[in-house]
Amino acid sequence: MPSILVVDDEPENLELLEGILAPAGHTIRKASDGRQALQAVEEDLPEVILLDLIMPGVSGFEVCEMLRAEERTAHIPIIVITALDQFGIKERVLTLGADDYLTKPIQPSEVLARVEAMLRVRHLRQDLDRTLAYLHELEVARHSHRRRTLQGTSAFPPDPSREGGDRAAPVILLVDDEALTRQFYGDLLVERGFRVVAVASGTEALAAPTQHAVEAVVLDIMMPGLSGLETLEQFRKRAPDLPVIILTAHPSSQNAITALKLGAFDFILKGLQHELVVLAVRRAIRHFAELREKRQAIAALEDRIRELEGRLAI
């Protein structure tokens, strides 16, 4: 049963979050300040942390920074929940390493949707890590057996060296039916070092990954024809690892919940905080690269094991 660490100095907020998450089957652990939170993490790693920012003693900002600085805790998903809604606060916590951000008063269904989205990502990473570890062990065992049984045979040659990865800027697919919006966000992303493929419809968007090495998608939710949510759903079927960031001018908790349930990587409002889009894109690219590298490593190990098995059969 997933363990969720909830950190807030207000007892009523702790009770509220427990009341939202516990009925969904989550085990809730509570901490009333930053020091208690760090101690709780040290004792037993949680699956997700819900973190208040303003607390006596060690603040949520400091907790986030400390957890991200340690290898053991660097990948625990952190969702910041705070009453602060000042310009730059969200940008600051995301820069420190938080994975998501919610503003009080919270919507119970949105909290639950965001927690479960974080759990899906975490479990996918854990599954890939376990598979990779298992295949490493299997390769070592098969190779050791072959060396014992095929005496006098030269050592198995190493895999051919792979050419270095493409050092070109990551390709971002930008999807919006408004030409001015495409121009604005396209220029913003290009200025930050990305290559941008901009299209005006969901249909064009679904065709783009077959023509370009897309690493993340920024997708408007309101479009004629194939809507953003319908396009997102199709992306999840065709390219389940590709992170999709939903961009919208119309704030709606229900839209955010639906997008997260469909597998969106993030949900961002169009507005003045343009750097949030850049931060989300950078996080999405890191996530995509991790998944791709692990899947490539698994595929390479499986090929190696099949080759070893073939040699043992000779």
C-alpha positions, 0 to 999 in steps of 0.5 A: 500500500503506497505511503504518503508523507503529509507535511504541514504545521496546521493540524486541520490541514493534516486531517483534511489531506488524510481524509482525502487520501486514506479512503483511496487506499493510501497509508498516510504518515504525518509531520508537523514541521520540516525537521519531523519531515526529514526524520520521517523520510530518513526512517522510511522512504515515502512514495510521495511527499505533500509539502507545505512551504511556510513552517516554523524551523525548517521551511518547506523550501529547505526540506525540498532542497535537502531532499533533492541534494541526497541521492537516496531521496532525490527521486521522491515525488514532491507536491507542494501545497501552499497558501502562497500564490505570489508571482515567482513562488511556483517557479522557485519551488519547481527550480528547487526540485518540486514535481508539482504545486497546488494552491490552497484552498485545495480541491480534493479530487485534484489532490487525489488525481495529482498524487496518483499521477505521481505514483504512476510515474514513480512506479514506472521508474521502479519497474524499469529499474528492477527489470534492468537490475534483473537483466544485469544479474541474468547476463552475469550468470549466463556469461559466467556459465559459458566461461566455465563450460567453454574452456579455451574459448576466447572471452566474449567480445564486448558490445560494439561501442555506440556512437555518442548521442545526438548533441543537438537541441531537444525537439519540442512539439508545440500544438496550438490552433492560435498562430500568435500563441504558437509564435510566442511560445515557439520563440520562448522555447527557441530562446531557451535552447530548444528546437520547436516543431509547431502545428495547429491541430491535434491531427498534425500533432499525432503525425509529427513524432513519425517525422521528428525525434520529439522529446516533449509535447506542449499541447493546448487543451481547447482546439477545434476538431480533435481537442487537446484531451482527445489528442492527449489520449491518442498520444498515450496509446501511440507513444506512452513514454512521451511526456505531454504538457497541457497548456490552457487559457481557461483554468478548470480543476476538472480539466486538470483532473481529466488531463492528469488521469489521461496521463498528462505530465503537467497542466499549466495556465497560459499567462505571465509566468512563462518560465513555468512552461520552460521549467516543465519542458526541462523536467519532461525532457529529463523524464523522457531521457531516463525512460528511454535510456532504461528501455535501451539498456534493457533491450541491449541486455536482452539482446546480449542474453539471447546471444549468450544463450545461442552460444551456449546451445552450440 
